[in-house]
């Protein structure tokens, strides 16, 4: 186990961090994160659309749903090249690059839109169904615009205003992007749309399988246990998961592995890795440190936010890392068994992306099924059973550390008490102050006039009780 942890720390994790920080990956990831507000609003409209079944007189909530969720790919095709220009410090070209990405995306999907007979803005390619096309268009546009990021047709001392120069400088990359799409799609007749979907379609088939579903969840937990954000998988998993739930809503499929099921129905209680049970155990721990951390993690846990407990206790902790890996394997198998094999609980058919809704409320909203609630509670119980032995081992380690720290603190305090001097010894060892040389005479005896004159001349001060000689002249011997 130590050798595995060493390899993960020194080899695997740095490489994954390098991938996660790659400017191209970050641009795609940020683009998908930037459209999350549209996904959340679209999810609200999808839930409100349930009211149309009971109140037909209400306006259809599917219309605003189409203008939010149905435009995701269009937005992503703009944001990817925009973000890439921003991160590569080509800020002057970022808006033009975003516009070129959108144009190239529309060029690629147009033949399919015409073939399906759905002109306008209602085609699925504009929504989650065209996400991979949008990523391709954005990346190609970003690559071309980056080649001409520092290109200019003018000299540095040109009198032409800078914004005018930027217009002419952008003409060449814009022409290349548009011409590339026109030649490939219209002149050569390449079906880029279906070619891209054919490449990623097997990925959807793998995820929607009894072994691919646990594999995907394990990869989530494996990366997260090392402190690597699972957003690194966003460019690959998000398009597949969104397309799967939209197929369920259209009635053309019954896909289990959707973002709704993962984050709001049967899995990821308290966040990725089912950390809710662990936080509850920590909040009741005998260890002072674990109890404090567990209680601090309860409020975010309710909203399915688990970064505090992951980075505070799980990440790079060999004991809890193994438990988190198991959470990515055993609960998904149980969910698949009781939804796809036995059909005990229903598969969510409506989109619900409000992942911060607490359990079990989210389960009821997405399924409105009693058997779904039972399965959710059973999966939660299994996750608690998985966490318990590993938590107790970690708690035992923490208690030993706290006891050792307490004994070390007590020993240091005792040593300081032994070294501290006692009051009696301090009085004995205190050195006596050096006595000042003074001459004392009886003040009651009046001095003769001649003596008084001599005293004033030599600098002798007369007090009420004593006289102190302050003259700096050496006194004759015997005085």
N, C-alpha and C positions, 0 to 999 in steps of 0.2 A: 504493500500500500504506500509506503514511503517513497518507493521508486516511482510509482505512478504519479503521486502528488508532485514530486520533483520534476518529472517530465512535463506535467501540465503547467507548472509555474514557469519553467525556464524555456520551454519550447512551444507548446501549443498556445498558451494564453497570449504571449507576445505576438505571435503570428496572427491570431484572431483579432487582437487589438489593432494591428497594422491594417488588416482588411477593413475593420470597422471604421477606421479613420481615413480610409482612402477617399480622395475628393470626389470620385465618381459615385462610390457607394453612398457617401454622405449626401450628395446632391439628390440621388433617387430617394433615399430614406427621408430626407427633409421634405421633399415634395409630397410624399404620401402623408407625412405627419401634418403638413400644412393644410391638407384637405379634410382633416379630421372634423373640423367644425361642420362642414357640409355633410359628412357621414352621420354625425350626431343629430343634426337637425332633420336629416332624412329619416333617421330611425324614429324620431318623435312622430313625424307625419305617417310613417308606416304603422305605428301603434294606434294613432288616431283614426286610421282608415278602418279599424275594426268597428268603429261607431257607424260607419256607412252600412254595415250589415244589419244593424238594429234600427237605424234612423235614416231611411233612404232619402229623406228630404234634405239632409245636410249636403253641402257641396263636397265633391270627391276630394279626399285628402291625397289621392294618388297623383294629382296634378302637381302640387308643390313637391311631392316626393320625387317626381321625375326631373324637376328643375334643381334638385340638390344631388341626390344619389345618381341620377341619370346623367350628370355632367362631370363625373369624377375624372374620367380619362381625358376629357377635353382640358380640364384644369391641370392635370398632371403633365400633359404634353407641353404646356406653357411653363410650368414651374421648374421642371428639370433643367432645361438650358438656362433659365433665369438664375437658378441657384448656382449652377456651374460657373457662369460668368462672374457672379458675385464672389465666389470662393477663390477664383483664380485672378481676382483683382482686375477684371475687364468690365468694370462697372458701366462704362459708356455704352457697351453693346448688350447689356443684360435684357432690356425691354425688346430690342430688335430680335435677340436670340429667342426669347419666349414666344414672340409672334411667329417666328420661323418654325419653331417646334409645333405649334398649333396647326399651321398651314400644312406641314409635312404629314402630320397625323391625319388631317382631313383628306389629303390626297390618297393616303393608303387605304382608308376605310370606304371611300366613295364607291368603288365597284361593288362591294358587298352590300352597301346601302341600296344602291340602284337595283341589284339583283333581288334583294328581299322586298322591294317595292315599298320601302318605308322612308321616303325622303323627308327631310325636316330634322327635328331634334328628338325623335322618339326611338331611335335605333339603339339597341343594346350596346353597340360598340362605343357609344359615347359615355356609357356608364362603366360599371365594373367589368363588363365583358370585354372591353377593349383596353384594359389596363396594361397588358404586356405590349400592345401596339404603341400605346402612349410612351412607355418606357423606351422602346426602340427608337421612336421618332425623336424623343428628347435627347437621347444619348448621341444619335447621329448628328442632330443639329448642334449639340454642344461641342462635338469633336470638330466640326467644320468651323464653327465660330471661334473656337480656341486657336485654330491655325492662323486666323487672321486677327487675333486679339490685339497685336501690336503693329499690325500692318497699317500703313497710311500712304496716300497718294501725294501728300504734300510735305514740304520741307518744314523744319522746326520754326524757321523765321517767316513763314507764310503770313500774309496780312489777312487772309480769309478767317473769319470767326471760327472758333473751335467747334461749335455745334453744327456749322455748315460742313466742316471737314468730316465730322462724324457721319453725316448723312452719306457723303460720297464714299467714305471708307467702308461703310456697311453694304454698299451695293454689290460688291463681288461675292461675299459669303451668302448674302440673301439669294442672289442669282444661282449660286451653286446648289443651295438647299432645294429651291423650287425646281430647278432643272433636273436634279437627281431624282426627285419624286416623280416628276412628269415622265422622264425617260423610262424609269423602271416600271411604273404602273400603267401608263397609257400607251407608250410606244412599244415597249417590249412585252407588255401584257402579263407581267409577273404578278401572281396572286400573293402579295406580301402578307396580306391580312391572314389568310388561312395557313400560310406557311409558318408564321410565327405561332399561331394557335396550335398547330400540329406539333411544334417543338415542345410546348409547355403542357399540352393535353395529357401526356403520360404522367406528368407530375400530379395533376388532379386525380388521375386514376390511382396512383400510388397512395396518396393521402387518404383517399376514400376506400381503404381496404383494411382488413382486420390486422394486418401487420404494419401497414404504413401509418395508420393513426397513432399507435403507441410509439412508433419510431419518431414521428414528428414531435410528439409531446416529450419524449426523452431528450431530443436535441434541444428543445426549449429549456428543459430543466438542467441539462448538462452545461450549457453555455451560461445560464443564469447563476449556477452554483459557483462559477469562477468569476463572478462579477462582470461578465460580458453582457451588455444589454441585448435582449432578444430582438430589439429593433433592427439588428443586423440582418435578420431573416425577413424583414418587412417587404423588400422588393420582390421576394419569391412567394411568400405565403399569403400576403394580403390580397393580391388579385385572385388567387385560387379560392380563398375562403369567401370573398365577396361574391364571386361568380356562383359559387355553390348555393349560397342562401338565396340569391336572386332566381336561380333555377327552381328552388323549392317554392318560392313565392309564385312563380309562373305556373306551377303545377306540372312541370316536366321532369322532375326528379325528386328523390327523397334522400338528400345528402345529409349524413350525420355530422360530418366534420365541417362545421361552419364556425364563423366567429361568434355567432349567437350562442351555439351550444358550448363552445369552449369557455367563454367568459361570463355567461349569464344563465346557464341552465344546469349542467351536470358537473362541471369541472372548474378547476382553479378557484376554489374557495379561499377568499382572502388574498388572491393574487396567484401568479404562476408558481406552481409547485405545491398548491393546496396548503399554504402556511397558516391558515386560520387555526387549526387544531394545535399547531406548535406554539403560536402566540398565546393561546389560552393556557397551555401547560406552563409556559414560561412565566405568565402572570401569577401563577400559583406555586411557583418554585420555592424550594427552601433556600436556594442561593440568592443572596441579596442582589447581586449584579443581574442575574437572569430575571428576577422578579421586577426590578426597576425597568429593564429593557422591555420585558413583556407588557407591562402596563403602559409604557410609552407607545407601544406599537398597536394598542387596541383601537384608538380612533381611526388611524389610516386603514387598519385591517377591515373595519366595517365597510369602508368604501373600496375594498379590494385593492388596496395599495400596500405593497409589502417590501418596498425598498429598505425601510428601516431595519426590518428583521433579517432580510437577506444580507445586507452589508454589515449588519451589527452582529450576526451570529452564524450565518450559514456559509457565506462565501469563504472559500479556502479553509473550511473547517472539515477535516476528513470524516469526522463522525456524522455530521449533519448533511454533508454533501451526498453520501451514499443514500441516506433516507430520501433526499430530494430527487435523486435519480430514479429511485423506485416509484416515487409519486408520478413520474412520467410514463411508467409502464403498466403498473397494476390497475389503477383506476380507469384508464382508457379501455383496457381489456374488459373490465366489468361493464362499462357503459356500452361498449359494442355488443356484448353478449345479451344484455337485457333490452336493447333497442332494435338491433338489426337481426339477431338470431332468434330470440324468444319473443320479441315484440311485447314486452311487458310495459314499457313506458314509451310515450310518443316522441317522435323526432320534431324539433322546432321547425315550423314552416314559415314563421314571420321573422322579419329582420328586427333585431333589437341590439343596437350598438352602445347602449348606455351601460357600459361595463362596470361603472361605479355604483350601480344599484345594488343594495345589500341582498345577500341570500337570507332566507328563501324567497323573498319577494320577487326577485328577478326570475326565479324558476316558475313561479305561478304566472307571472305576466307573459312569459314566452310560451307556456304550454297550456295553462289553465286546466291542469290535469292532476288528480290526486295520486295516480301511480307515478307521475313524474316527481312529485314531492317525496314519495317513498324512496324512489331510486336515488334522489339527491341526498337524502339523509343516510342511506346505506353507503353511498360513496364517501360521504363525509366521515362516517364511522370507520370505514376501511382506511382512509387517510390518517385518522387519529391512531389507529392500531399500528400503522407503519411508522409513524413518528415516535411513538411512546418508548420503545426500547432504546432507540438512539438518543432521544432526549434524556432519558435517565442516565445513560452513560456520560453524556456531556454535562449533566447536572452534577454527577459524582466528581468529575474532573474539576468543575468550578468550585465545589465545596472544598475539595482538597487544597486548591490554590488559595481560597479565602482563609482557610484555617492556617495554612503556612504563612500567609501574609500577616495574619493576626498574631501568631507566635513570634514572628520576626519583629513586629512592631512592639510587642510586649518586652522582648529581650532588649531592644534598643532603648526603650524607656527605662528599664531597670539599670542598664549600663550608665545612662545619663544621671540617674539618681545616685549611683555609687560614686561617680566622679564629682558630683556637686559637693563643695565644702560646707561643713556644718557651721552654725552660728558661733559656737564656743571656740572652734578651731580658728575661725576667722578673727575672733578677738585676740586670741593668743598670738597668732602669727602676724598681726598687723604691726608694722614697724612704728616705733615711737617717733613723734615729730621732733625735728632738730630744734634744740633750744636756742633762742636768740640771746646774744650777749647783751645784757643790760646792766646798768649801774643803778642801784636803789639806795636812796638816802632817806632819812626820816624827814618827812615834809613838815613836821611840827616845829623843827628847830629852825629859827630864822637865820638866814645867811648874812654874814657881814657884808658891808657895802662893797668892799674890795672883791670879795668872793663872788658877789652877784655880778659885778662888772666882768670878772674873768669868765664867769659862766655864760653870760650873754655873748662875749667875744668868741668863745670856743664852740657855740651852737648848742648848748644844753637846754632842753625843754623842761619846764617845771610843771609838774602836775599836782593834783591834789594829794595823791598818796605816794607817788614815786617820780624820780627824775631819770630820763633816758638820754644817754649821751649819743649825739648824732654826728659829732665831729669826725671828719675823715683823717684828721691828723694823728700820727702815732703817739700813743701815750708813753710817757717815761715809765721805766720799770719801777714798780712799787706803787703806782697810783691805784 
